[in-house]
């Protein structure tokens, strides 16, 4: 039997909270946009779920194959 699994349920996402960021705007932007392994720019992809008012974000680096950050943002 071929069972399809939704990609969002298979991956482990965590809820985004802004309290983990500190410093000036440059430091916060660097923490969000740059790869923690090689400091290249991360490629961010977003999938909006308007029914539950959530946005699923995945981040990866094409330079070092870092696949790490998977976040859920709430839409207000």
Buried (B, 14 or more C-beta within 10 A) or exposed (E): EEEEEEEBEEEEBEEBEEEEEEEEEEEBEEEBEBBEEEEBEBEEEEEEEEEEEBBBBBBBBEEEEBEEBBBBBEEE
